[in-house]
Amino acid sequence: CDVVVCLSHLGLKGSLKGDDDESLITKTHGIDVVFGGHTHTFMPEPKCYLNDQGGNVYLFHSGSRGTSVGKLTLKLQRD
């Protein structure tokens, strides 16, 4: 199984006029996971969004300044 991971510094909604991680996810396809930053948001667990083809994409932010370390474990299965 191939997993496509995107590293982003767009931030969460409202950080830049329409250019944020949520917009990126909903306007693209082929990405499975987005590790985001910029807004210094800590997400205790990833949030799932739908891409432009209705596929699941997981978004994860792990805070700022090294106060926490993000870890995401993926369980993959063949379709």
mmCIF file of the N, C-alpha and C atoms, coordinates in Angstrom:
data_MODEL
# 
_entry.id   MODEL 
# 
loop_
_atom_site.group_PDB 
_atom_site.id 
_atom_site.type_symbol 
_atom_site.label_atom_id 
_atom_site.label_alt_id 
_atom_site.label_comp_id 
_atom_site.label_asym_id 
_atom_site.label_entity_id 
_atom_site.label_seq_id 
_atom_site.pdbx_PDB_ins_code 
_atom_site.Cartn_x 
_atom_site.Cartn_y 
_atom_site.Cartn_z 
_atom_site.occupancy 
_atom_site.B_iso_or_equiv 
_atom_site.pdbx_formal_charge 
_atom_site.auth_seq_id 
_atom_site.auth_comp_id 
_atom_site.auth_asym_id 
_atom_site.auth_atom_id 
_atom_site.pdbx_PDB_model_num 
ATOM 1   N N  . CYS A 1 1  ? 0.840   -1.184 0.000  1.00 0.00 ? 1  CYS A N  1 
ATOM 2   C CA . CYS A 1 1  ? 0.000   0.000  0.000  1.00 0.00 ? 1  CYS A CA 1 
ATOM 3   C C  . CYS A 1 1  ? 0.884   1.246  0.000  1.00 0.00 ? 1  CYS A C  1 
ATOM 4   N N  . ASP A 1 2  ? 0.552   2.178  -0.846 1.00 0.00 ? 2  ASP A N  1 
ATOM 5   C CA . ASP A 1 2  ? 1.242   3.455  -0.871 1.00 0.00 ? 2  ASP A CA 1 
ATOM 6   C C  . ASP A 1 2  ? 0.429   4.474  -0.091 1.00 0.00 ? 2  ASP A C  1 
ATOM 7   N N  . VAL A 1 3  ? 1.105   5.289  0.691  1.00 0.00 ? 3  VAL A N  1 
ATOM 8   C CA . VAL A 1 3  ? 0.465   6.365  1.431  1.00 0.00 ? 3  VAL A CA 1 
ATOM 9   C C  . VAL A 1 3  ? 1.152   7.656  1.034  1.00 0.00 ? 3  VAL A C  1 
ATOM 10  N N  . VAL A 1 4  ? 0.367   8.655  0.659  1.00 0.00 ? 4  VAL A N  1 
ATOM 11  C CA . VAL A 1 4  ? 0.918   9.955  0.290  1.00 0.00 ? 4  VAL A CA 1 
ATOM 12  C C  . VAL A 1 4  ? 0.701   10.909 1.458  1.00 0.00 ? 4  VAL A C  1 
ATOM 13  N N  . VAL A 1 5  ? 1.813   11.441 1.973  1.00 0.00 ? 5  VAL A N  1 
ATOM 14  C CA . VAL A 1 5  ? 1.780   12.355 3.109  1.00 0.00 ? 5  VAL A CA 1 
ATOM 15  C C  . VAL A 1 5  ? 2.199   13.737 2.633  1.00 0.00 ? 5  VAL A C  1 
ATOM 16  N N  . CYS A 1 6  ? 1.470   14.748 3.061  1.00 0.00 ? 6  CYS A N  1 
ATOM 17  C CA . CYS A 1 6  ? 1.761   16.140 2.709  1.00 0.00 ? 6  CYS A CA 1 
ATOM 18  C C  . CYS A 1 6  ? 2.165   16.877 3.978  1.00 0.00 ? 6  CYS A C  1 
ATOM 19  N N  . LEU A 1 7  ? 3.253   17.613 3.899  1.00 0.00 ? 7  LEU A N  1 
ATOM 20  C CA . LEU A 1 7  ? 3.676   18.482 4.994  1.00 0.00 ? 7  LEU A CA 1 
ATOM 21  C C  . LEU A 1 7  ? 3.276   19.907 4.624  1.00 0.00 ? 7  LEU A C  1 
ATOM 22  N N  . SER A 1 8  ? 2.488   20.551 5.480  1.00 0.00 ? 8  SER A N  1 
ATOM 23  C CA . SER A 1 8  ? 1.926   21.856 5.151  1.00 0.00 ? 8  SER A CA 1 
ATOM 24  C C  . SER A 1 8  ? 2.249   22.877 6.233  1.00 0.00 ? 8  SER A C  1 
ATOM 25  N N  . HIS A 1 9  ? 2.335   24.139 5.816  1.00 0.00 ? 9  HIS A N  1 
ATOM 26  C CA . HIS A 1 9  ? 2.472   25.244 6.765  1.00 0.00 ? 9  HIS A CA 1 
ATOM 27  C C  . HIS A 1 9  ? 1.410   26.303 6.465  1.00 0.00 ? 9  HIS A C  1 
ATOM 28  N N  . LEU A 1 10 ? 0.230   25.833 6.029  1.00 0.00 ? 10 LEU A N  1 
ATOM 29  C CA . LEU A 1 10 ? -0.876  26.737 5.704  1.00 0.00 ? 10 LEU A CA 1 
ATOM 30  C C  . LEU A 1 10 ? -1.708  27.101 6.929  1.00 0.00 ? 10 LEU A C  1 
ATOM 31  N N  . GLY A 1 11 ? -1.778  26.211 7.910  1.00 0.00 ? 11 GLY A N  1 
ATOM 32  C CA . GLY A 1 11 ? -2.568  26.449 9.108  1.00 0.00 ? 11 GLY A CA 1 
ATOM 33  C C  . GLY A 1 11 ? -4.008  26.000 8.952  1.00 0.00 ? 11 GLY A C  1 
ATOM 34  N N  . LEU A 1 12 ? -4.750  26.163 10.033 1.00 0.00 ? 12 LEU A N  1 
ATOM 35  C CA . LEU A 1 12 ? -6.162  25.798 10.041 1.00 0.00 ? 12 LEU A CA 1 
ATOM 36  C C  . LEU A 1 12 ? -7.006  26.939 9.495  1.00 0.00 ? 12 LEU A C  1 
ATOM 37  N N  . LYS A 1 13 ? -8.296  26.702 9.341  1.00 0.00 ? 13 LYS A N  1 
ATOM 38  C CA . LYS A 1 13 ? -9.224  27.679 8.734  1.00 0.00 ? 13 LYS A CA 1 
ATOM 39  C C  . LYS A 1 13 ? -9.037  29.085 9.302  1.00 0.00 ? 13 LYS A C  1 
ATOM 40  N N  . GLY A 1 14 ? -9.106  30.046 8.400  1.00 0.00 ? 14 GLY A N  1 
ATOM 41  C CA . GLY A 1 14 ? -9.032  31.435 8.808  1.00 0.00 ? 14 GLY A CA 1 
ATOM 42  C C  . GLY A 1 14 ? -7.632  31.991 8.951  1.00 0.00 ? 14 GLY A C  1 
ATOM 43  N N  . SER A 1 15 ? -6.595  31.154 8.793  1.00 0.00 ? 15 SER A N  1 
ATOM 44  C CA . SER A 1 15 ? -5.242  31.646 8.988  1.00 0.00 ? 15 SER A CA 1 
ATOM 45  C C  . SER A 1 15 ? -4.779  32.527 7.836  1.00 0.00 ? 15 SER A C  1 
ATOM 46  N N  . LEU A 1 16 ? -5.125  32.173 6.620  1.00 0.00 ? 16 LEU A N  1 
ATOM 47  C CA . LEU A 1 16 ? -4.835  32.975 5.428  1.00 0.00 ? 16 LEU A CA 1 
ATOM 48  C C  . LEU A 1 16 ? -6.088  32.971 4.572  1.00 0.00 ? 16 LEU A C  1 
ATOM 49  N N  . LYS A 1 17 ? -6.396  34.012 3.909  1.00 0.00 ? 17 LYS A N  1 
ATOM 50  C CA . LYS A 1 17 ? -7.627  34.177 3.137  1.00 0.00 ? 17 LYS A CA 1 
ATOM 51  C C  . LYS A 1 17 ? -7.956  32.990 2.230  1.00 0.00 ? 17 LYS A C  1 
ATOM 52  N N  . GLY A 1 18 ? -8.537  31.952 2.796  1.00 0.00 ? 18 GLY A N  1 
ATOM 53  C CA . GLY A 1 18 ? -8.971  30.806 2.015  1.00 0.00 ? 18 GLY A CA 1 
ATOM 54  C C  . GLY A 1 18 ? -7.901  29.771 1.736  1.00 0.00 ? 18 GLY A C  1 
ATOM 55  N N  . ASP A 1 19 ? -6.648  30.093 2.013  1.00 0.00 ? 19 ASP A N  1 
ATOM 56  C CA . ASP A 1 19 ? -5.564  29.126 1.808  1.00 0.00 ? 19 ASP A CA 1 
ATOM 57  C C  . ASP A 1 19 ? -5.195  28.515 3.146  1.00 0.00 ? 19 ASP A C  1 
ATOM 58  N N  . ASP A 1 20 ? -5.773  27.369 3.438  1.00 0.00 ? 20 ASP A N  1 
ATOM 59  C CA . ASP A 1 20 ? -5.505  26.687 4.695  1.00 0.00 ? 20 ASP A CA 1 
ATOM 60  C C  . ASP A 1 20 ? -5.520  25.184 4.437  1.00 0.00 ? 20 ASP A C  1 
ATOM 61  N N  . ASP A 1 21 ? -5.203  24.413 5.449  1.00 0.00 ? 21 ASP A N  1 
ATOM 62  C CA . ASP A 1 21 ? -5.124  22.957 5.277  1.00 0.00 ? 21 ASP A CA 1 
ATOM 63  C C  . ASP A 1 21 ? -6.448  22.344 4.846  1.00 0.00 ? 21 ASP A C  1 
ATOM 64  N N  . GLU A 1 22 ? -7.552  22.833 5.415  1.00 0.00 ? 22 GLU A N  1 
ATOM 65  C CA . GLU A 1 22 ? -8.852  22.294 5.048  1.00 0.00 ? 22 GLU A CA 1 
ATOM 66  C C  . GLU A 1 22 ? -9.155  22.551 3.568  1.00 0.00 ? 22 GLU A C  1 
ATOM 67  N N  . SER A 1 23 ? -8.856  23.759 3.092  1.00 0.00 ? 23 SER A N  1 
ATOM 68  C CA . SER A 1 23 ? -9.064  24.079 1.670  1.00 0.00 ? 23 SER A CA 1 
ATOM 69  C C  . SER A 1 23 ? -8.194  23.213 0.776  1.00 0.00 ? 23 SER A C  1 
ATOM 70  N N  . LEU A 1 24 ? -6.943  23.044 1.165  1.00 0.00 ? 24 LEU A N  1 
ATOM 71  C CA . LEU A 1 24 ? -6.036  22.196 0.402  1.00 0.00 ? 24 LEU A CA 1 
ATOM 72  C C  . LEU A 1 24 ? -6.628  20.806 0.231  1.00 0.00 ? 24 LEU A C  1 
ATOM 73  N N  . ILE A 1 25 ? -7.113  20.234 1.312  1.00 0.00 ? 25 ILE A N  1 
ATOM 74  C CA . ILE A 1 25 ? -7.658  18.877 1.281  1.00 0.00 ? 25 ILE A CA 1 
ATOM 75  C C  . ILE A 1 25 ? -8.888  18.802 0.381  1.00 0.00 ? 25 ILE A C  1 
ATOM 76  N N  . THR A 1 26 ? -9.808  19.746 0.532  1.00 0.00 ? 26 THR A N  1 
ATOM 77  C CA . THR A 1 26 ? -11.064 19.663 -0.223 1.00 0.00 ? 26 THR A CA 1 
ATOM 78  C C  . THR A 1 26 ? -10.907 19.980 -1.703 1.00 0.00 ? 26 THR A C  1 
ATOM 79  N N  . LYS A 1 27 ? -9.779  20.571 -2.094 1.00 0.00 ? 27 LYS A N  1 
ATOM 80  C CA . LYS A 1 27 ? -9.566  20.940 -3.492 1.00 0.00 ? 27 LYS A CA 1 
ATOM 81  C C  . LYS A 1 27 ? -8.608  20.002 -4.232 1.00 0.00 ? 27 LYS A C  1 
ATOM 82  N N  . THR A 1 28 ? -8.108  18.981 -3.565 1.00 0.00 ? 28 THR A N  1 
ATOM 83  C CA . THR A 1 28 ? -7.121  18.089 -4.180 1.00 0.00 ? 28 THR A CA 1 
ATOM 84  C C  . THR A 1 28 ? -7.521  16.635 -3.994 1.00 0.00 ? 28 THR A C  1 
ATOM 85  N N  . HIS A 1 29 ? -6.766  15.746 -4.632 1.00 0.00 ? 29 HIS A N  1 
ATOM 86  C CA . HIS A 1 29 ? -6.912  14.306 -4.398 1.00 0.00 ? 29 HIS A CA 1 
ATOM 87  C C  . HIS A 1 29 ? -5.522  13.676 -4.513 1.00 0.00 ? 29 HIS A C  1 
ATOM 88  N N  . GLY A 1 30 ? -5.413  12.453 -4.036 1.00 0.00 ? 30 GLY A N  1 
ATOM 89  C CA . GLY A 1 30 ? -4.131  11.767 -4.079 1.00 0.00 ? 30 GLY A CA 1 
ATOM 90  C C  . GLY A 1 30 ? -3.318  11.919 -2.808 1.00 0.00 ? 30 GLY A C  1 
ATOM 91  N N  . ILE A 1 31 ? -3.814  12.695 -1.853 1.00 0.00 ? 31 ILE A N  1 
ATOM 92  C CA . ILE A 1 31 ? -3.150  12.875 -0.562 1.00 0.00 ? 31 ILE A CA 1 
ATOM 93  C C  . ILE A 1 31 ? -3.929  12.073 0.476  1.00 0.00 ? 31 ILE A C  1 
ATOM 94  N N  . ASP A 1 32 ? -3.218  11.355 1.334  1.00 0.00 ? 32 ASP A N  1 
ATOM 95  C CA . ASP A 1 32 ? -3.874  10.558 2.371  1.00 0.00 ? 32 ASP A CA 1 
ATOM 96  C C  . ASP A 1 32 ? -3.816  11.209 3.752  1.00 0.00 ? 32 ASP A C  1 
ATOM 97  N N  . VAL A 1 33 ? -2.706  11.873 4.051  1.00 0.00 ? 33 VAL A N  1 
ATOM 98  C CA . VAL A 1 33 ? -2.485  12.473 5.367  1.00 0.00 ? 33 VAL A CA 1 
ATOM 99  C C  . VAL A 1 33 ? -1.816  13.830 5.178  1.00 0.00 ? 33 VAL A C  1 
ATOM 100 N N  . VAL A 1 34 ? -2.254  14.825 5.962  1.00 0.00 ? 34 VAL A N  1 
ATOM 101 C CA . VAL A 1 34 ? -1.600  16.128 5.978  1.00 0.00 ? 34 VAL A CA 1 
ATOM 102 C C  . VAL A 1 34 ? -1.102  16.391 7.396  1.00 0.00 ? 34 VAL A C  1 
ATOM 103 N N  . PHE A 1 35 ? 0.203   16.603 7.530  1.00 0.00 ? 35 PHE A N  1 
ATOM 104 C CA . PHE A 1 35 ? 0.785   17.069 8.782  1.00 0.00 ? 35 PHE A CA 1 
ATOM 105 C C  . PHE A 1 35 ? 0.927   18.575 8.628  1.00 0.00 ? 35 PHE A C  1 
ATOM 106 N N  . GLY A 1 36 ? 0.163   19.337 9.406  1.00 0.00 ? 36 GLY A N  1 
ATOM 107 C CA . GLY A 1 36 ? 0.115   20.774 9.226  1.00 0.00 ? 36 GLY A CA 1 
ATOM 108 C C  . GLY A 1 36 ? 0.750   21.546 10.355 1.00 0.00 ? 36 GLY A C  1 
ATOM 109 N N  . GLY A 1 37 ? 0.923   22.832 10.088 1.00 0.00 ? 37 GLY A N  1 
ATOM 110 C CA . GLY A 1 37 ? 1.494   23.745 11.063 1.00 0.00 ? 37 GLY A CA 1 
ATOM 111 C C  . GLY A 1 37 ? 1.009   25.152 10.793 1.00 0.00 ? 37 GLY A C  1 
ATOM 112 N N  . HIS A 1 38 ? 1.679   26.125 11.368 1.00 0.00 ? 38 HIS A N  1 
ATOM 113 C CA . HIS A 1 38 ? 1.479   27.560 11.214 1.00 0.00 ? 38 HIS A CA 1 
ATOM 114 C C  . HIS A 1 38 ? 0.601   28.150 12.311 1.00 0.00 ? 38 HIS A C  1 
ATOM 115 N N  . THR A 1 39 ? -0.518  27.540 12.628 1.00 0.00 ? 39 THR A N  1 
ATOM 116 C CA . THR A 1 39 ? -1.425  28.122 13.624 1.00 0.00 ? 39 THR A CA 1 
ATOM 117 C C  . THR A 1 39 ? -1.116  27.667 15.047 1.00 0.00 ? 39 THR A C  1 
ATOM 118 N N  . HIS A 1 40 ? -0.103  26.845 15.232 1.00 0.00 ? 40 HIS A N  1 
ATOM 119 C CA . HIS A 1 40 ? 0.342   26.371 16.552 1.00 0.00 ? 40 HIS A CA 1 
ATOM 120 C C  . HIS A 1 40 ? -0.755  25.616 17.295 1.00 0.00 ? 40 HIS A C  1 
ATOM 121 N N  . THR A 1 41 ? -1.592  24.938 16.551 1.00 0.00 ? 41 THR A N  1 
ATOM 122 C CA . THR A 1 41 ? -2.721  24.207 17.108 1.00 0.00 ? 41 THR A CA 1 
ATOM 123 C C  . THR A 1 41 ? -2.295  22.807 17.530 1.00 0.00 ? 41 THR A C  1 
ATOM 124 N N  . PHE A 1 42 ? -2.715  22.399 18.716 1.00 0.00 ? 42 PHE A N  1 
ATOM 125 C CA . PHE A 1 42 ? -2.493  21.022 19.147 1.00 0.00 ? 42 PHE A CA 1 
ATOM 126 C C  . PHE A 1 42 ? -3.783  20.248 18.921 1.00 0.00 ? 42 PHE A C  1 
ATOM 127 N N  . MET A 1 43 ? -3.686  19.176 18.154 1.00 0.00 ? 43 MET A N  1 
ATOM 128 C CA . MET A 1 43 ? -4.832  18.294 17.923 1.00 0.00 ? 43 MET A CA 1 
ATOM 129 C C  . MET A 1 43 ? -4.522  16.959 18.592 1.00 0.00 ? 43 MET A C  1 
ATOM 130 N N  . PRO A 1 44 ? -5.264  16.577 19.624 1.00 0.00 ? 44 PRO A N  1 
ATOM 131 C CA . PRO A 1 44 ? -4.983  15.316 20.304 1.00 0.00 ? 44 PRO A CA 1 
ATOM 132 C C  . PRO A 1 44 ? -5.179  14.093 19.415 1.00 0.00 ? 44 PRO A C  1 
ATOM 133 N N  . GLU A 1 45 ? -5.972  14.259 18.360 1.00 0.00 ? 45 GLU A N  1 
ATOM 134 C CA . GLU A 1 45 ? -6.152  13.179 17.390 1.00 0.00 ? 45 GLU A CA 1 
ATOM 135 C C  . GLU A 1 45 ? -6.422  13.805 16.028 1.00 0.00 ? 45 GLU A C  1 
ATOM 136 N N  . PRO A 1 46 ? -6.124  13.078 14.960 1.00 0.00 ? 46 PRO A N  1 
ATOM 137 C CA . PRO A 1 46 ? -6.348  13.644 13.627 1.00 0.00 ? 46 PRO A CA 1 
ATOM 138 C C  . PRO A 1 46 ? -7.839  13.822 13.334 1.00 0.00 ? 46 PRO A C  1 
ATOM 139 N N  . LYS A 1 47 ? -8.128  14.776 12.459 1.00 0.00 ? 47 LYS A N  1 
ATOM 140 C CA . LYS A 1 47 ? -9.490  15.010 12.013 1.00 0.00 ? 47 LYS A CA 1 
ATOM 141 C C  . LYS A 1 47 ? -9.587  14.570 10.558 1.00 0.00 ? 47 LYS A C  1 
ATOM 142 N N  . CYS A 1 48 ? -10.708 13.962 10.192 1.00 0.00 ? 48 CYS A N  1 
ATOM 143 C CA . CYS A 1 48 ? -10.895 13.440 8.840  1.00 0.00 ? 48 CYS A CA 1 
ATOM 144 C C  . CYS A 1 48 ? -11.707 14.429 8.008  1.00 0.00 ? 48 CYS A C  1 
ATOM 145 N N  . TYR A 1 49 ? -11.205 14.702 6.799  1.00 0.00 ? 49 TYR A N  1 
ATOM 146 C CA . TYR A 1 49 ? -11.891 15.556 5.829  1.00 0.00 ? 49 TYR A CA 1 
ATOM 147 C C  . TYR A 1 49 ? -12.065 14.767 4.537  1.00 0.00 ? 49 TYR A C  1 
ATOM 148 N N  . LEU A 1 50 ? -12.939 15.244 3.662  1.00 0.00 ? 50 LEU A N  1 
ATOM 149 C CA . LEU A 1 50 ? -13.122 14.615 2.361  1.00 0.00 ? 50 LEU A CA 1 
ATOM 150 C C  . LEU A 1 50 ? -12.407 15.434 1.292  1.00 0.00 ? 50 LEU A C  1 
ATOM 151 N N  . ASN A 1 51 ? -11.690 14.733 0.395  1.00 0.00 ? 51 ASN A N  1 
ATOM 152 C CA . ASN A 1 51 ? -11.026 15.422 -0.712 1.00 0.00 ? 51 ASN A CA 1 
ATOM 153 C C  . ASN A 1 51 ? -12.031 15.684 -1.832 1.00 0.00 ? 51 ASN A C  1 
ATOM 154 N N  . ASP A 1 52 ? -11.558 16.199 -2.977 1.00 0.00 ? 52 ASP A N  1 
ATOM 155 C CA . ASP A 1 52 ? -12.471 16.567 -4.061 1.00 0.00 ? 52 ASP A CA 1 
ATOM 156 C C  . ASP A 1 52 ? -13.105 15.377 -4.772 1.00 0.00 ? 52 ASP A C  1 
ATOM 157 N N  . GLN A 1 53 ? -12.682 14.167 -4.416 1.00 0.00 ? 53 GLN A N  1 
ATOM 158 C CA . GLN A 1 53 ? -13.292 12.963 -4.984 1.00 0.00 ? 53 GLN A CA 1 
ATOM 159 C C  . GLN A 1 53 ? -14.029 12.144 -3.924 1.00 0.00 ? 53 GLN A C  1 
ATOM 160 N N  . GLY A 1 54 ? -14.213 12.722 -2.733 1.00 0.00 ? 54 GLY A N  1 
ATOM 161 C CA . GLY A 1 54 ? -14.937 12.052 -1.663 1.00 0.00 ? 54 GLY A CA 1 
ATOM 162 C C  . GLY A 1 54 ? -14.113 11.080 -0.850 1.00 0.00 ? 54 GLY A C  1 
ATOM 163 N N  . GLY A 1 55 ? -12.800 11.078 -1.023 1.00 0.00 ? 55 GLY A N  1 
ATOM 164 C CA . GLY A 1 55 ? -11.923 10.191 -0.254 1.00 0.00 ? 55 GLY A CA 1 
ATOM 165 C C  . GLY A 1 55 ? -11.511 10.811 1.068  1.00 0.00 ? 55 GLY A C  1 
ATOM 166 N N  . ASN A 1 56 ? -11.226 9.970  2.044  1.00 0.00 ? 56 ASN A N  1 
ATOM 167 C CA . ASN A 1 56 ? -10.814 10.424 3.367  1.00 0.00 ? 56 ASN A CA 1 
ATOM 168 C C  . ASN A 1 56 ? -9.369  10.916 3.362  1.00 0.00 ? 56 ASN A C  1 
ATOM 169 N N  . VAL A 1 57 ? -9.156  12.053 4.011  1.00 0.00 ? 57 VAL A N  1 
ATOM 170 C CA . VAL A 1 57 ? -7.821  12.607 4.222  1.00 0.00 ? 57 VAL A CA 1 
ATOM 171 C C  . VAL A 1 57 ? -7.744  13.021 5.686  1.00 0.00 ? 57 VAL A C  1 
ATOM 172 N N  . TYR A 1 58 ? -6.685  12.613 6.368  1.00 0.00 ? 58 TYR A N  1 
ATOM 173 C CA . TYR A 1 58 ? -6.542  12.909 7.785  1.00 0.00 ? 58 TYR A CA 1 
ATOM 174 C C  . TYR A 1 58 ? -5.597  14.084 7.985  1.00 0.00 ? 58 TYR A C  1 
ATOM 175 N N  . LEU A 1 59 ? -6.020  15.044 8.812  1.00 0.00 ? 59 LEU A N  1 
ATOM 176 C CA . LEU A 1 59 ? -5.246  16.240 9.115  1.00 0.00 ? 59 LEU A CA 1 
ATOM 177 C C  . LEU A 1 59 ? -4.799  16.188 10.565 1.00 0.00 ? 59 LEU A C  1 
ATOM 178 N N  . PHE A 1 60 ? -3.535  16.515 10.787 1.00 0.00 ? 60 PHE A N  1 
ATOM 179 C CA . PHE A 1 60 ? -2.957  16.429 12.118 1.00 0.00 ? 60 PHE A CA 1 
ATOM 180 C C  . PHE A 1 60 ? -2.036  17.618 12.347 1.00 0.00 ? 60 PHE A C  1 
ATOM 181 N N  . HIS A 1 61 ? -2.206  18.309 13.478 1.00 0.00 ? 61 HIS A N  1 
ATOM 182 C CA . HIS A 1 61 ? -1.308  19.383 13.919 1.00 0.00 ? 61 HIS A CA 1 
ATOM 183 C C  . HIS A 1 61 ? -0.819  19.017 15.317 1.00 0.00 ? 61 HIS A C  1 
ATOM 184 N N  . SER A 1 62 ? 0.449   19.259 15.602 1.00 0.00 ? 62 SER A N  1 
ATOM 185 C CA . SER A 1 62 ? 0.996   18.816 16.891 1.00 0.00 ? 62 SER A CA 1 
ATOM 186 C C  . SER A 1 62 ? 1.496   19.957 17.771 1.00 0.00 ? 62 SER A C  1 
ATOM 187 N N  . GLY A 1 63 ? 0.899   21.118 17.664 1.00 0.00 ? 63 GLY A N  1 
ATOM 188 C CA . GLY A 1 63 ? 1.247   22.208 18.572 1.00 0.00 ? 63 GLY A CA 1 
ATOM 189 C C  . GLY A 1 63 ? 2.401   23.055 18.067 1.00 0.00 ? 63 GLY A C  1 
ATOM 190 N N  . SER A 1 64 ? 3.165   23.604 19.001 1.00 0.00 ? 64 SER A N  1 
ATOM 191 C CA . SER A 1 64 ? 4.246   24.513 18.626 1.00 0.00 ? 64 SER A CA 1 
ATOM 192 C C  . SER A 1 64 ? 5.413   24.440 19.594 1.00 0.00 ? 64 SER A C  1 
ATOM 193 N N  . ARG A 1 65 ? 6.527   24.942 19.130 1.00 0.00 ? 65 ARG A N  1 
ATOM 194 C CA . ARG A 1 65 ? 7.733   25.135 19.943 1.00 0.00 ? 65 ARG A CA 1 
ATOM 195 C C  . ARG A 1 65 ? 8.205   23.871 20.665 1.00 0.00 ? 65 ARG A C  1 
ATOM 196 N N  . GLY A 1 66 ? 7.889   22.730 20.107 1.00 0.00 ? 66 GLY A N  1 
ATOM 197 C CA . GLY A 1 66 ? 8.364   21.474 20.684 1.00 0.00 ? 66 GLY A CA 1 
ATOM 198 C C  . GLY A 1 66 ? 7.717   21.089 22.001 1.00 0.00 ? 66 GLY A C  1 
ATOM 199 N N  . THR A 1 67 ? 6.578   21.697 22.325 1.00 0.00 ? 67 THR A N  1 
ATOM 200 C CA . THR A 1 67 ? 5.913   21.368 23.581 1.00 0.00 ? 67 THR A CA 1 
ATOM 201 C C  . THR A 1 67 ? 5.286   19.976 23.548 1.00 0.00 ? 67 THR A C  1 
ATOM 202 N N  . SER A 1 68 ? 5.056   19.464 22.350 1.00 0.00 ? 68 SER A N  1 
ATOM 203 C CA . SER A 1 68 ? 4.555   18.100 22.202 1.00 0.00 ? 68 SER A CA 1 
ATOM 204 C C  . SER A 1 68 ? 5.114   17.527 20.907 1.00 0.00 ? 68 SER A C  1 
ATOM 205 N N  . VAL A 1 69 ? 5.128   16.237 20.838 1.00 0.00 ? 69 VAL A N  1 
ATOM 206 C CA . VAL A 1 69 ? 5.586   15.551 19.642 1.00 0.00 ? 69 VAL A CA 1 
ATOM 207 C C  . VAL A 1 69 ? 4.410   14.788 19.075 1.00 0.00 ? 69 VAL A C  1 
ATOM 208 N N  . GLY A 1 70 ? 4.128   15.004 17.807 1.00 0.00 ? 70 GLY A N  1 
ATOM 209 C CA . GLY A 1 70 ? 3.015   14.315 17.174 1.00 0.00 ? 70 GLY A CA 1 
ATOM 210 C C  . GLY A 1 70 ? 3.416   12.937 16.697 1.00 0.00 ? 70 GLY A C  1 
ATOM 211 N N  . LYS A 1 71 ? 2.520   12.014 16.873 1.00 0.00 ? 71 LYS A N  1 
ATOM 212 C CA . LYS A 1 71 ? 2.735   10.649 16.375 1.00 0.00 ? 71 LYS A CA 1 
ATOM 213 C C  . LYS A 1 71 ? 1.412   10.174 15.799 1.00 0.00 ? 71 LYS A C  1 
ATOM 214 N N  . LEU A 1 72 ? 1.471   9.683  14.590 1.00 0.00 ? 72 LEU A N  1 
ATOM 215 C CA . LEU A 1 72 ? 0.281   9.167  13.938 1.00 0.00 ? 72 LEU A CA 1 
ATOM 216 C C  . LEU A 1 72 ? 0.581   7.758  13.473 1.00 0.00 ? 72 LEU A C  1 
ATOM 217 N N  . THR A 1 73 ? -0.203  6.804  13.913 1.00 0.00 ? 73 THR A N  1 
ATOM 218 C CA . THR A 1 73 ? -0.042  5.415  13.510 1.00 0.00 ? 73 THR A CA 1 
ATOM 219 C C  . THR A 1 73 ? -1.154  5.076  12.532 1.00 0.00 ? 73 THR A C  1 
ATOM 220 N N  . LEU A 1 74 ? -0.765  4.633  11.346 1.00 0.00 ? 74 LEU A N  1 
ATOM 221 C CA . LEU A 1 74 ? -1.735  4.258  10.321 1.00 0.00 ? 74 LEU A CA 1 
ATOM 222 C C  . LEU A 1 74 ? -1.842  2.755  10.220 1.00 0.00 ? 74 LEU A C  1 
ATOM 223 N N  . LYS A 1 75 ? -3.056  2.250  10.173 1.00 0.00 ? 75 LYS A N  1 
ATOM 224 C CA . LYS A 1 75 ? -3.290  0.833  9.908  1.00 0.00 ? 75 LYS A CA 1 
ATOM 225 C C  . LYS A 1 75 ? -3.809  0.724  8.488  1.00 0.00 ? 75 LYS A C  1 
ATOM 226 N N  . LEU A 1 76 ? -3.040  0.097  7.643  1.00 0.00 ? 76 LEU A N  1 
ATOM 227 C CA . LEU A 1 76 ? -3.378  0.030  6.224  1.00 0.00 ? 76 LEU A CA 1 
ATOM 228 C C  . LEU A 1 76 ? -3.969  -1.316 5.875  1.00 0.00 ? 76 LEU A C  1 
ATOM 229 N N  . GLN A 1 77 ? -4.893  -1.313 4.944  1.00 0.00 ? 77 GLN A N  1 
ATOM 230 C CA . GLN A 1 77 ? -5.455  -2.556 4.435  1.00 0.00 ? 77 GLN A CA 1 
ATOM 231 C C  . GLN A 1 77 ? -5.660  -2.414 2.946  1.00 0.00 ? 77 GLN A C  1 
ATOM 232 N N  . ARG A 1 78 ? -5.553  -3.494 2.258  1.00 0.00 ? 78 ARG A N  1 
ATOM 233 C CA . ARG A 1 78 ? -5.756  -3.483 0.810  1.00 0.00 ? 78 ARG A CA 1 
ATOM 234 C C  . ARG A 1 78 ? -7.230  -3.369 0.491  1.00 0.00 ? 78 ARG A C  1 
ATOM 235 N N  . ASP A 1 79 ? -7.537  -2.653 -0.579 1.00 0.00 ? 79 ASP A N  1 
ATOM 236 C CA . ASP A 1 79 ? -8.928  -2.519 -1.028 1.00 0.00 ? 79 ASP A CA 1 
ATOM 237 C C  . ASP A 1 79 ? -9.358  -3.758 -1.764 1.00 0.00 ? 79 ASP A C  1 
# 
